[in-house]
Amino acid sequence: MKNLYKILGIIMILSLVLTACRTDETVTPEVEPVETEVIVTEAPAEPFRVAVVMPSAINDLAFSQSMYDTLALIQTEMGAENFEFAYSENMFVVDDAASAIRDYASQGYDLVIAHGSQYGSSLVEIAPDFPETSFAHGTTVDTFVDQGVTNVFAYEARSEQGGYVNGVLAAAMSQSGILGVVGPIETGDAKLYVDGFALGAQATNPDVQVNINYIGSFSDVALASEAAQTHVNAGADAMTGSAQMVVGAIGVAETNGVLWFGTQSNQTSLAPSIVVANQVYHWEVVIRDIIAKVNTGTLGGESFALTLANGGLVIEYNPAYTLPEEVVAQANAAAAGIVDGSIVIGDYVPPEPPAAEPLVFGLILVGPKNDHGWSQAHYDAGLYVEANLPDSRMIVFESLNPADKPEATVEGVVADMVADGATLIITTSDEFEEDTTTVAANYPDVTFINISGDDVLTGEAPANLGNIMGRMEDMKAIAGCAAALATQTGSIGYLGPLINFETRRLVSSAYLGASYCWENYRGMDPADLVFTVSWIGFWFNIPGVTHDPAADTTLFFDTGADVVLSGIDTTEAINGAGQRAAQGETVWAIPYDYAGACDQAPEVCLGVPYFNWGPAYLETALAVQGGTWTQSWDWNAPNWADLTDNDVTAAGWINGPALTPELQANLDLFIAGLASGEINVWTGPINLADGTNYIADGAVATDEQIWYLPQLLEGMIGPSE
């Protein structure tokens, strides 16, 4: 047992409360000195050993770094011969963290710190197995005593206190009156900080608008960047955020000249020109106490907190940023009020947002809204928006194509929709891409979305035009697999529309899925699989202009194919298969686009890959209505957890009635492999139809290589141009 002695001293709180590093000036609240007990350790005979498990890197300039810096400071204070510490960083997977915690305990460390409230359930299981070891975790107040655990300490940061001070500063400095907050998950010290920031801002300026966005992650830098950009677009000129992912938000703030207020660690070095102040966690205030408790034989059961009063929370200013004296005085008064109790920080209740204006949106369809295919899928998405966005209204224009309405133009339809109040217009075909780009420039106050286009990607789109597409390639691979599992002749037909980048990559994905399952689940030679593509010349039949898709379907069956996959917008493939089955033939079909397509002939339907535009349409509509929409090119992924969840997934797959349990078992394996990443059909070697190697052996195709596929692939039968 390590020896201790106690001394009594007088500590001036004000030296710990507010450190103002403005040139050579220090601004602190005026508070009365208090008498406190300080515990000092003598040099032990053996070093005190601490291990810490952290969710992010030790240089994250946030949560993990604050603890690492604390342990390094204590080691400097006590000497390396008297204090040792080890750490495991980037332990964002809880199971990995639990293994590290158990390993440190088994090595006999005096104190094992699980630096993250997400590790609490692990400590409940691990701590009883090591009754002589002390554990600590935060941020929380739960020591698990009520569960019979006696060797766990808890610690928290009353981060709402420094958050309040930062809110005072931000509201005082804002010119727009709009503040942005990028939060991780609405829990723990992150929520405390955000609530305190909002309350401090509103206390300073009751008219200030505090926009809060919790992204649902402590580590996703990209999402934090997107959230920050949304705040900038909404007019925020000062921002803050909590957790390690905010480095992305700080980058956006710096690019746009938006003031930043940090927490947890001093973030000034990330953007010296825009970081104003930081609430810095000094965990040494509680870790010293925990060490002292352990040394006197108390192994757990108590909780500790960082506060402004005990110096665990310190406001550190950026010395390169000059604040007006009156603003510093406001912050100083707020900190003093928190310390003396005259300011009590409660829970933040956001004000009711102003009622949004009803949204009118236009939908331009290339085919009829009841085609049981592409256009109906878009029309149903429009109905989804109307059902989930109160007071929204859809304007629909059907069958904008040369065959059905040769006199109609995108420009004319858009003009009518705008006159009817539309502020969002969605054009649902790459056939409309060029016209949409042109007409969008004429209506800068209207938001346009072109489906399946890439003008945003190529830089040709005006600022009010975005692109949306679903990753149907994955679903086509599933369709190809189902076809390969079912075929008895080894011959598959694919009914294609016109030839372009989109249709080449979709049919090629189907071929790759078929080849994989033909070889890996059926044990067949890929060279023996016949995969034939027929192009009709458009998305649906135009008599006298296109090939007749019904005739092409018949030809497939007549020449040996027993499965036909559809890549067109209408139902000829499954209708034709149904007719052949009624004559006693064993054939199957896989329709396309629309979730209800199997209903045309369920007895031959192996399944259907379908687009689900509803979630993307609703997200876009909400952003347009709320004034937060920003231009983007979105190639939206499926929801692998549930490919039929139409509130989430962008592309889906529905097993058809003709899929037997045996076939479904293998198809489920394939889908699970795609979901986990174990299977990627776009892994080389992949050659183009002319024999040129396109994807090297072992390499995985990039999004650009898939999107801009120049030819069909080697092994496929059919033209590429």
KEVOMAR-53453 format. One record per residue (C-alpha): residue in one letter; x negated, y, z negated. Coordinates in steps of 0.5 Angstrom, whole numbers, plus 500, padded with zeros to 3 digits. Layout:
! residues N
aXYZ ...
//
This chain:
! residues 721
m500500500 k497507502 n496512496 l500519497 y500525493 k505531493 i504538492 l509544492 g508550496 i512555499 i513555507 m516561510 i521559515 l521565520 s514562522 l517556525 v524558527 l522563533 t516563537 a516569542 c510569546 r511576550 t504578551 d501579544 e508580540 t512575536 v519576535 t522572529 p529572525 e528575518 v530570513 e528569506 p523564504 v525557501 e521553497 t520546499 e517539498 v511538502 i508531503 v501530504 t497523505 e491521503 a486518507 p488510507 a484505507 e487502513 p489506519 f497507520 r499504526 v505506530 a508504537 v513507541 v517505547 m520511551 p525511557 s520515562 a513518563 i509521557 n508527562 d515528564 l515535560 a522533557 f524527552 s518522552 q513527553 s516531546 m514524542 y508523545 d505530544 t508529537 l504522536 a498525539 l498531534 i499527528 q493523530 t489529531 e491531524 m490525520 g484523524 a483517529 e480513524 n487514520 f492514525 e493509531 f499509536 a500505542 y506507547 s510503553 e513508558 n518508563 m522503559 f529505563 v531498563 v534496556 d532489556 d524491558 a524496552 a527490547 s521486549 a516491548 i519493541 r519486539 d512485542 y510491538 a513488531 s510482532 q503485532 g504488525 y505495527 d507499521 l512503525 v516502531 i519507534 a525506540 h525513543 g532513546 s539512543 q540506548 y535502545 g540502538 s543495540 s536492541 l534494534 v540491531 e538484533 i530485532 a529489526 p532483521 d527478524 f521483522 p523485515 e516488513 t516492519 s519499519 f523501525 a526508528 h530511533 g533517536 t537521537 t542518533 v544518525 d546511525 t541507521 f545500522 v546500514 d553498515 q551492519 g546490513 v540492517 t535496512 n529497515 v531502521 f530510520 a534514525 y532521527 e536527531 a535533534 r540539533 s539541540 e545545540 q541550536 g536552541 g541551546 y545556543 v539561543 n538559550 g545561552 v544567549 l538569553 a541566560 a548570559 a544576557 m539576563 s545573569 q547578574 s552574577 g555572571 i555565573 l551559569 g549552572 v548546567 v545540570 g546534564 p544527564 i550523561 e555526556 t552523550 g547525544 d542531544 a544532551 k551533550 l549537543 y544542547 v549543553 d555545548 g551549544 f548553551 a555554553 l557557546 g551561546 a553564553 q560565552 a559569545 t554574549 n559575555 p566572554 d567573561 v561568563 q562562567 v558556565 n559551570 i557544567 n555538571 y553531568 i550527574 g551520570 s543519569 f537521565 s532519571 d535520578 v531526580 a535527587 l542527583 a539533579 s537536585 e543536588 a547538582 a542544582 q544546589 t551546588 h550551582 v546555586 n551555592 a557557587 g553563585 a549561579 d543565578 a541562571 m540555570 t539550564 g539542564 s537536559 a533530560 q527528564 m531528571 v531536571 v524536574 g528536580 a533541578 i527546576 g525545583 v531547586 a531553581 e524555583 t526555591 n532559590 g529564585 v534562579 l532563572 w531557568 f531555561 g528549558 t529544553 q525538549 s518540552 n515546554 q517546562 t514553564 s508549568 l513547573 a515554575 p512559571 s515564576 i522563573 v522559567 v524564561 a524560555 n524553552 q527550546 v521545544 y522539540 h517538534 w518531532 e512531527 v517534522 v521528522 i515523524 r511525518 d517524513 i518517516 i511515515 a511518508 k517514506 v514508509 n507509505 t512509499 g515502501 t522505504 l522502510 g529505513 g536507511 e535514512 s536519518 f532526519 a534532524 l530537527 t533544526 l531551527 a530552519 n525546518 g521548524 g523542528 l526546534 v522552536 i524557542 e517558546 y517564551 n514564558 p508569556 a508571564 y515573564 t517579561 l524580557 p527586555 e526588548 e534588547 v535581550 v529578545 a533582539 q539578541 a536571541 n532573535 a539575531 a542568534 a537564531 a537568524 g544567524 i544559525 v539559520 d542563515 g549559516 s553566519 i553562526 v556556526 i556552532 g562547534 d564543539 y564546546 v571546549 p571548557 p576553559 e581551564 p579552571 p583557575 a588554579 a585552586 e589554592 p593549596 l588545601 v590545608 f586540612 g586538620 l585531622 i583530630 l584523632 v581520638 g587514638 p594513635 k595514628 n598507628 d593503632 h591498627 g584500628 w579506628 s584512628 q589508623 a583508618 h582515618 y589517618 d590513612 a584516609 g588523610 l594520606 y589518601 v587525600 e594528600 a596523594 n590525590 l589532591 p596536589 d599541594 s594538599 r597538606 m594534612 i595536620 v594531625 f593531632 e593524635 s590521641 l586526644 n583523650 p583524657 a588518658 d593520653 k592527653 p588530659 e590537658 a588537650 t582540648 v578540641 e578548642 g585548643 v587543637 v582547632 a585554634 d592551633 m590548626 v586554624 a593558625 d597553621 g592555615 a587549616 t580551612 l577544613 i578540620 i575533621 t574530628 t573523628 s569521634 d562522636 e566523643 f568530639 e561531637 e559537642 d565540642 t566540635 t559543634 t561549639 v568550636 a565550629 a561556631 n567560632 y570559626 p565560620 d570560615 v572553616 t569547614 f568542620 i566535619 n564530625 i565523624 s559519626 g555524629 d548527627 d548534629 v546536622 l540531622 t537533628 g538541626 e543543631 a549544627 p552550624 a552551617 n559550616 l559543620 g557536616 n557529619 i559523615 m559516617 g559509613 r554504613 m558499617 e552495619 d552491613 m559489614 k557487621 a552483619 i557480614 a562479620 g556476624 c554471619 a562469618 a562467626 a556463625 l558459620 a565458623 t563456630 q563449633 t560451640 g555455638 s557461642 i560468640 g563473644 y562481642 l567485645 g564492645 p567499647 l562504650 i554504650 n551508645 f546508639 e552507634 t555501638 r548498639 r546498632 l553495630 v553489635 s545488633 s547488626 a552483627 y547479631 l542479626 g547477621 a549471625 s542469627 y540469619 c546464617 w546460623 e539458621 n539459614 y545456612 r547451618 g540449619 m540450627 d535453631 p536461633 a535460640 d541455640 l546461638 v549464644 f551471643 t554475649 v556482649 s561485654 w562492654 i569495656 g567502657 f571506652 w574505645 f580502647 n583500654 i584505659 p588502665 g584503671 v578506668 t575501663 h575493663 d581490660 p579488653 a585482653 a582479660 d574480657 t577476650 t580471655 l574470659 f570469652 f574463650 d574460657 t566460658 g565457651 a566462646 d570460640 v569466636 v570473638 l568479634 s571486636 g567492636 i573496639 d578500636 t584496638 t587489636 e586485643 a580480640 i585477635 n591478639 g588473644 a585468639 g592468636 q595466643 r589461644 a591458637 a598457639 q596453645 g592448640 e585451641 t580452635 v578459636 w577465631 a576472631 i574478627 p577484628 y574491626 d575498623 y582497619 a583493613 g590490615 a587488622 c588480620 d595481619 q596481627 a594473627 p592471620 e591464622 v585465626 c582471622 l575470619 g575477616 v575484617 p569489616 y573496615 f571503614 n574506608 w574514609 g578516603 p573517598 a568521602 y574525605 l577526598 e570528596 t569533601 a576536600 l575537593 a568541595 v572545600 q577547595 g573549590 g568553594 t562548593 w561544599 t554544602 q552542609 s550534609 w549528613 d552523610 w551515611 n555512606 a553505603 p558500601 n560499594 w556492593 a560491586 d566490590 l567491597 t575492597 d575497592 n578503596 d577508591 v569507591 t566503597 a565507604 a565500608 g568494606 w569487608 i576482607 n575475607 g580472612 p585467611 a582462616 l575462612 t575456609 p572455602 e566451604 l565457609 q566462604 a561459599 n556460604 l558467606 d558469599 l551467598 f549472604 i553478601 a550477594 g543477598 l545483602 a547486595 s541485591 g536486597 e533479597 i536479604 n535485609 v537482616 w533488619 t526485617 g521484622 p519481627 i525484631 n524485639 l528489643 a531486649 d526487654 g521483649 t518490646 n516489639 y521494635 i520492628 a513489626 d513482622 g515483615 a516490616 v523493614 a527498619 t527505617 d534508617 e532512623 q530506627 i536503626 w540509627 y537510634 l536503636 p534504644 q536497646 l540491644 l535485641 e532480644 g536473644 m543477645 i546477652 g549483655 p547490658 s543495653 e545501658 
//
